[in-house]
Amino acid sequence: MDFTLSDEQQMIVDTVRSFTERELFPHEALVDKLGKVPPEIAEQIKKRSIDAGLYAANMPAELGGGGLDTFDVTLVDREFGAASYALHYIVARPSNILRACTGDQIDEYLVPTITGARVDCLAMSEPDAGSDVRGMKCSAVRDGDDYVINGTKHFISHADIADYVILFAASGEEQTSRGPKKLITGFLVDFDTAGCDVIDGYNCVSNRGYHNMIINFDDCRVPASKILGEEHHGFDAANEWLGSTRLQVAAVCVGRARRALGIATEWAATRVQFGQQIGKFQGVSFKLADMQARLDAAELLTLRAAWNDTQGIATDSDMAIAKVFSSEMCQFVTDEAIQILGGMGLMDELPLERLWRDTRVDRIWDGTSEIQRHIISRAMLRPFGG
Ligand SMILES: Cc1cc2nc3c(=O)[nH]c(=O)nc-3n(C[C@H](O)[C@H](O)[C@H](O)COP(=O)(O)OP(=O)(O)OC[C@H]3O[C@@H](n4cnc5c(N)ncnc54)[C@H](O)[C@@H]3O)c2cc1C
């Protein structure tokens, strides 16, 4: 593995970094304070990211996307990751699972989502089914050529600005040696479909301005043509395409931690107490060394997972290792950065306290740290019959 960037990759990194600093950083404090992104700012960022060719970087070039492979998308996510996710999100990264679209779904969902005409969101989690996602109760019952959907999804990110949801619902049950197992099907459901209601979710300490919503389905009727992938095989499509969302979390954490470490390093080099720079006290300088070491390790694990994915050899464990290590690294780095700044670290004059708050969710969404450790340890034990 050689992670030396080509000239083209370096240009992508430089472009995204300067876009992030110029177009996203200036709005962060306002968005955090308001708890929302003012529509005119959202429009401006969206337009400028489309003009700069940064929108939907993960999608195929022949359909209007950026055409970047997983490794290059990870570099992009790392650079955007330094900014507030509420703003970063606007430079859309449509869900990779949309690549499972076929037939009319391509023109109706995939292409307009790539061009920015439509926005997707994805719904698996329910009040009684979080980590145990297969325990979902939201059901899709076949009725002629349609499915009738009933149930509730919650914690659904940016459903307030989305036009449709990639929904996973229980469509049946099969008997296995371990007992009955729910069969899950993916659907594309427009928010203007009768019986589908999006309502306000909860206020979250992380990523203020990036909202999670509740979606209620009450006898919501969708035609079979809205199935994404194959009936009863929703998790096959999810497993094929959604590993990359864990990688995105890892890359964002690396970008965010790098920004926090930059602020802390500069502070340690310039803040004077007891007649000398505080960075000369071992109690501070060793913190910096530990932060740098963990950041480098997280970055290498993230790039390894991305590189493996690009080679078609990534395992679930690669993604899980990158996600769990990077999210925990980012919590450590942002927390230590605040310690190095002392009281000023907690004040909203600087972005540190926000970076610290924002990264708390990274150990929870897209699979908690505990679930990532299950994935990693299961893969280790499996060859021994575990
Ligand atoms: C802000 C936000 C946005 C989100 N956006 C989306 C979205 O867009 N779409 C979507 O579908 N979901 C979304 N989620 C849901 C997210 O994926 C879940 O929160 C996550 O999977 C954990 O589920 P839970 O919160 O119900 O916790 P639970 O599953 O109830 O877990 C509670 C605790 O128990 C632990 N635990 C559970 N099972 C085990 C086990 N087997 N072994 C060890 N420990 C275990 C967990 O690790 C955790 O510490 C979002 C969540 C948040 C907070």
The ligand as an SDF file (V2000), in Angstrom:
LIG
                    3D

 53 58  0  0  0  0  0  0  0  0999 V2000
  -28.1910   12.1060   15.3800 C   0  0  0  0  0  0  0  0  0  0  0  0
  -28.5120   10.7340   14.8700 C   0  0  0  0  0  0  0  0  0  0  0  0
  -28.7930   10.5510   13.5280 C   0  0  0  0  0  0  0  0  0  0  0  0
  -29.1110    9.3010   13.0370 C   0  0  0  0  0  0  0  0  0  0  0  0
  -29.4290    9.1470   11.7050 N   0  0  0  0  0  0  0  0  0  0  0  0
  -29.9300    7.9630   11.2890 C   0  0  0  0  0  0  0  0  0  0  0  0
  -30.4470    7.8210    9.9580 C   0  0  0  0  0  0  0  0  0  0  0  0
  -30.3820    8.7560    9.1410 O   0  0  0  0  0  0  0  0  0  0  0  0
  -31.0310    6.6450    9.6000 N   0  0  0  0  0  0  0  0  0  0  0  0
  -31.1200    5.5820   10.4650 C   0  0  0  0  0  0  0  0  0  0  0  0
  -31.6470    4.5530   10.0790 O   0  0  0  0  0  0  0  0  0  0  0  0
  -30.6130    5.6860   11.7250 N   0  0  0  0  0  0  0  0  0  0  0  0
  -30.0340    6.8270   12.1520 C   0  0  0  0  0  0  0  0  0  0  0  0
  -29.5450    6.9450   13.4280 N   0  0  0  0  0  0  0  0  0  0  0  0
  -29.6740    5.8070   14.3280 C   0  0  0  0  0  0  0  0  0  0  0  0
  -28.3510    5.1770   14.7450 C   0  0  0  0  0  0  0  0  0  0  0  0
  -27.8310    4.3930   13.7240 O   0  0  0  0  0  0  0  0  0  0  0  0
  -28.6480    4.4220   16.0550 C   0  0  0  0  0  0  0  0  0  0  0  0
  -28.7420    5.4010   17.0680 O   0  0  0  0  0  0  0  0  0  0  0  0
  -27.5910    3.4030   16.3980 C   0  0  0  0  0  0  0  0  0  0  0  0
  -27.6030    2.3330   15.4920 O   0  0  0  0  0  0  0  0  0  0  0  0
  -27.7850    2.8600   17.8200 C   0  0  0  0  0  0  0  0  0  0  0  0
  -29.1180    2.5020   18.0610 O   0  0  0  0  0  0  0  0  0  0  0  0
  -29.8640    3.0490   19.3810 P   0  0  0  0  0  0  0  0  0  0  0  0
  -29.5850    4.4930   19.4770 O   0  0  0  0  0  0  0  0  0  0  0  0
  -31.2630    2.6030   19.3220 O   0  0  0  0  0  0  0  0  0  0  0  0
  -29.1090    2.3690   20.6080 O   0  0  0  0  0  0  0  0  0  0  0  0
  -29.3540    0.8670   21.1580 P   0  0  0  0  0  0  0  0  0  0  0  0
  -29.2640   -0.1160   20.0350 O   0  0  0  0  0  0  0  0  0  0  0  0
  -30.5530    0.8290   22.0220 O   0  0  0  0  0  0  0  0  0  0  0  0
  -28.0430    0.6810   22.0590 O   0  0  0  0  0  0  0  0  0  0  0  0
  -27.9480    1.2300   23.3630 C   0  0  0  0  0  0  0  0  0  0  0  0
  -26.6040    0.7800   23.9400 C   0  0  0  0  0  0  0  0  0  0  0  0
  -26.5670   -0.6560   24.0020 O   0  0  0  0  0  0  0  0  0  0  0  0
  -25.4230   -1.1260   23.3160 C   0  0  0  0  0  0  0  0  0  0  0  0
  -25.7260   -2.4040   22.6740 N   0  0  0  0  0  0  0  0  0  0  0  0
  -26.8120   -2.7340   21.9310 C   0  0  0  0  0  0  0  0  0  0  0  0
  -26.6920   -3.9880   21.4760 N   0  0  0  0  0  0  0  0  0  0  0  0
  -25.5020   -4.4470   21.9370 C   0  0  0  0  0  0  0  0  0  0  0  0
  -24.8030   -5.6780   21.8150 C   0  0  0  0  0  0  0  0  0  0  0  0
  -25.2840   -6.6910   21.0800 N   0  0  0  0  0  0  0  0  0  0  0  0
  -23.6090   -5.7900   22.4210 N   0  0  0  0  0  0  0  0  0  0  0  0
  -23.0860   -4.7740   23.1440 C   0  0  0  0  0  0  0  0  0  0  0  0
  -23.6910   -3.5980   23.3000 N   0  0  0  0  0  0  0  0  0  0  0  0
  -24.8850   -3.4310   22.7030 C   0  0  0  0  0  0  0  0  0  0  0  0
  -25.1170   -0.0650   22.2740 C   0  0  0  0  0  0  0  0  0  0  0  0
  -23.7780   -0.1540   21.8210 O   0  0  0  0  0  0  0  0  0  0  0  0
  -25.4090    1.2010   23.0650 C   0  0  0  0  0  0  0  0  0  0  0  0
  -24.3040    1.5080   23.8680 O   0  0  0  0  0  0  0  0  0  0  0  0
  -29.1530    8.1950   13.9220 C   0  0  0  0  0  0  0  0  0  0  0  0
  -28.8320    8.3700   15.2660 C   0  0  0  0  0  0  0  0  0  0  0  0
  -28.5250    9.6100   15.7440 C   0  0  0  0  0  0  0  0  0  0  0  0
  -28.2020    9.7740   17.1960 C   0  0  0  0  0  0  0  0  0  0  0  0
  1  2  1  0
  2  3  1  0
  2 52  2  0
  3  4  2  0
  4  5  1  0
  4 50  1  0
  5  6  2  0
  6  7  1  0
  6 13  1  0
  7  8  2  0
  7  9  1  0
  9 10  1  0
 10 11  2  0
 10 12  1  0
 12 13  2  0
 13 14  1  0
 14 15  1  0
 14 50  1  0
 15 16  1  0
 16 17  1  0
 16 18  1  0
 18 19  1  0
 18 20  1  0
 20 21  1  0
 20 22  1  0
 22 23  1  0
 23 24  1  0
 24 25  2  0
 24 26  1  0
 24 27  1  0
 27 28  1  0
 28 29  2  0
 28 30  1  0
 28 31  1  0
 31 32  1  0
 32 33  1  0
 33 34  1  0
 33 48  1  0
 34 35  1  0
 35 36  1  0
 35 46  1  0
 36 37  1  0
 36 45  1  0
 37 38  2  0
 38 39  1  0
 39 40  1  0
 39 45  2  0
 40 41  1  0
 40 42  2  0
 42 43  1  0
 43 44  2  0
 44 45  1  0
 46 47  1  0
 46 48  1  0
 48 49  1  0
 50 51  2  0
 51 52  1  0
 52 53  1  0
M  END
$$$$
